[in-house]
């Protein structure tokens, strides 16, 4: 099991590398929901999402021999950029397998950060098989997007910061709301949060057609999403929870909420109008759950993670004009 | 003259009211420009711009008799929202004279914050005359948007924070770049900045057709912009510098830069793509000057104020898709 001290050690490794994103408050948001909301805008993180936390934490611990062979990863885009940026900082060659319908900005940024991008068909190809073949042929180390303890520990530093920053503000969150794709961010954050404050609830949020973690929690074993599942949240389209991440989330999370594409779009419009932040669909699900009243936040202190902001201008524009 | 201690006193009045906006860094921005840029995102400020700093600082010092009569102000939108929000917090009735072509979001937000909005024609009516008539008829106190020392002192708290926050990061800015409309923000910030660090240069930035402060500095006396002047920056369309603000800026600023609408649009696209912040045209001029190489930032520490983020979704979308 991952302990608080593992996440603290990851935070020490990341200290000079990542942005300590601020914990933002909005009196207008608080007035609307009737509670105190603390926003963790990981869209302001280096590479535009939290993903560099885990990628760098794993890759900086590779041996020189491993580093010399490079790394390979698969990702819809945010992990891709995190891995590419970490590779650039550490001098490690990175190859990223990305779906051909990933947001153009994510593909372009991954290349700009020095990553070699291999595209695949999200609905017909097996990205894992492609990545494993590259790893076998080149000797590259696979950097998983969530099912790896060093990745989970790195992502958990966001949760550690939430607790440290809220303590500096003189409050302890009653609950923390976090998006859930493969479950790495939520598992890492939940570990840090509940070790520091056992009374703080952690809630996960999934797109309604990608509710694999919700159904897995209900059935007690990991289930898969339908191949036909669709969501505006490209960052959260995982097939099934990770074994390790699910074990942690099952133990530490108080519940799983789901949101529709329209609720996500409404949250993105709210963030544009009132918070002046650019949040991508997958990055907006936690706030969407709050605004759509999927959880009671009245008279509580609730921390909400805005996990990323890598969205194409065209999609962003069409969502903003869709109100 | 306004002294540092006046701005410190304003900061104490504003402590529980405003957001201490963070000083953000972006390794990607730094890499592109070859220097260290510290961004002060006042778009994240309550009401979406710095304007509540000055409005609240003035209005909280009104006598109960004055407060009972309410206040009146004219504004293209950001000062309007600052005054309306301050009025809501202090229980003071606010009437705001706004141009009928102001961004819809600014008009709607001013009303939502409790302000009574009176619209006028920007190119034919005299907003000052309309506001003075309201003041005469109702006994309301006029809250100027810049030509008033309590307003300047309030806006200066943003500059004070820049110096405090950069000091906490272990650096002192070599230069600070600030937008200039009427000159209240720049005059207040320059006062704080240069009192704390006399070696730090302050540069002002204007839209190219609204270069009244630049030409006033060159000629040594306050000049007006042409009635025909146009700019995408609705927040910076002032006719002429204030007498008090010009005297301060003339003494403390090292120079004035100008930017075109296209340079502003490019900065807004950069901010969307790389910084994940929503900045309005007037809020982007200081960064536009940096990105368009109007000033040398290589190998220096440069603080840049992003002064506001109140932009309509339609304009924002068309700028983003205009690359």
Contacts between the chains, C-beta under 8 A, distances in Angstrom:
chain1	res1	chain2	res2	distance
A	19	B	24	7.5
A	19	B	25	6.6
A	19	B	26	8.0
A	22	B	22	4.1
A	24	B	19	7.5
A	24	B	44	6.4
A	25	B	19	6.6
A	26	B	19	8.0
A	26	B	46	7.8
A	27	B	46	5.7
A	28	B	46	7.6
A	41	B	276	7.7
A	43	B	276	4.1
A	44	B	24	6.4
A	44	B	275	7.3
A	44	B	276	5.8
A	44	B	277	7.7
A	46	B	26	7.8
A	46	B	27	5.7
A	46	B	28	7.6
A	48	B	274	7.9
A	48	B	276	5.8
A	105	B	273	6.7
A	269	B	313	7.6
A	272	B	278	5.7
A	272	B	313	6.7
A	272	B	316	7.7
A	273	B	105	6.7
A	273	B	313	7.9
A	274	B	48	7.8
A	275	B	44	7.3
A	276	B	41	7.7
A	276	B	43	4.1
A	276	B	44	5.8
A	276	B	48	5.8
A	276	B	277	6.3
A	276	B	278	4.2
A	276	B	279	7.5
A	276	B	309	3.4
A	277	B	44	7.7
A	277	B	276	6.3
A	277	B	277	6.4
A	277	B	278	6.6
A	278	B	272	5.7
A	278	B	276	4.2
A	278	B	277	6.6
A	278	B	278	6.2
A	279	B	276	7.5
A	309	B	276	3.4
A	313	B	269	7.6
A	313	B	272	6.7
A	313	B	273	7.9
A	313	B	317	7.8
A	313	B	320	3.9
A	313	B	321	5.8
A	313	B	323	7.6
A	314	B	321	6.6
A	316	B	272	7.7
A	316	B	317	7.6
A	316	B	320	6.9
A	317	B	313	7.8
A	317	B	316	7.6
A	317	B	317	3.5
A	317	B	320	5.9
A	317	B	321	6.0
A	320	B	313	3.9
A	320	B	316	6.8
A	320	B	317	5.9
A	321	B	313	5.8
A	321	B	314	6.6
A	321	B	317	6.0
A	323	B	313	7.5
